[in-house]
Amino acid sequence: MSLHTAQQSNRQLNQLPFDPELAPGARNAVRVCLRVQPGEKVTVITDQVSLEIAAALVRELDQLGNPYQAWVLEDVAPRPLSDFPQAIADDLESSQVSIFAVQAQTNELKSRMQMTDIVNRRHIRHAHMVNINRQIMLEGMRADFQKVDRLSAKVVERVRAAKQIRATTPSGTNLIADMNPNYRWVKTSGIISTEKWGNLPGGEIFTTPGEVNGTFVIDGVVGDYLCAKFGDLKATPLTIRVKQNRLVDAESSNRELRDDFWAYTHTDENSDRVGEFAIGTNIELKDVIGQILQDEKYPGVHIAFGNPYGAHTGAEWFSATHIDVVGRKFDIWADEEQIMSNGKFLIEA
């Protein structure tokens, strides 16, 4: 039944017309970011909302002549997913490359973690395109990822040597992050390897910090499913305070935003703990658009509360949640060296 479903999905995506404007981003994903090689098998996972984008991606695979198996989530299991569907998990076991182009639904993070567990174990080159949409395909996915990769490599070299990173913004962010030399910095610039699956569009470097203290004015976006609900926070920022790596206060004129964020960051014992300290490096992005998949790559600092992606950073603790927070127009210092001024890198790509 499941293989039959997948074969139907292949046919459906093969025959589905799509806007040719989606083609450059799809070509970038398949040929530049994933570097799909002749003969490699690809698993393509999508949903009803993202079918047109999946059709553009599948067209690239057809043109390259690669074997692939496409899956439309709603054909396999009820949404929101309580667990990652076994039929797709089985298919992933025989693939070298995978693409996940899906709109996130509430409480599906566990199923995505089950998927990335397979990706990590099998060293699959995996493009994670959660909440991909037309705007992102036309903006972030058209970036020159080779250029983004060169800049990311230079920035990560600077911060790996730093003991402390300081970040400020005109809106009131003043954050100090002390680094833990035992935790690794990871580069996810859009060029995806077997070492680390990557979000697309790419363009960030991240680690688990030793300890973060200070104020973060979130005048960009918050992540996970709260992003779709609240969008761009420029008009109603959320101001948070972090003490010894824990969230201690959150204030906003939008009470619902504050309450939802507070509830999310108090799901389990580590949901309020800073698990990620990151710098966006996609210099092709001009502003925050209200979509976390792209906005966390916007040049500047973002942090995330919850899961520290310990398999990659070396952090030894865990959380079942992970929520990013993004601001605008950062000044950033790595120890004494200023590496960003008013949202612009002082390092050449």
Summary of the structure (lengths in Angstrom):
residues: 349
radius of gyration: 19.4
end to end distance: 49.9
largest distance: 60.8
contacts: 1268
relative contact order: 0.13
helix: 34%
strand: 27%
